[in-house]
Amino acid sequence: MENVGQYVRQKRKQVGLTQVELAKSAGVGLRFVRELESGKKTLRCDRVNQVLALFGSRLGPVPQEAAQEL
C-alpha cells in the first residue's frame, strides 16, 4: 500500500491538477501540499483531511497488524 502523500500525488495527477490548483481547491497552502506529497511525517490531520476530501477520502484508524504490513 502507498502512503498518503503518494496517494494524493496520484489522485491529483489523475484529475489533472497542479499542486497550486490542489492547494487552492482544498484551502491549504502550496507548501502544505508539497510537504504532504513528499511524505513529511508531521502534518496536521485536519488539513490532510481537507485535501483528501477532494478525492472522497479521509484519514482513519488502521488495525496495527495491517499497518505493519505497509
Secondary structure, DSSP 4 states (H G I P E B T S, - for coil): ---HHHHHHHHHHHHT--HHHHHHHHT--HHHHHHHHTT-S---HHHHHHHHHTTT-------HHHHHH-
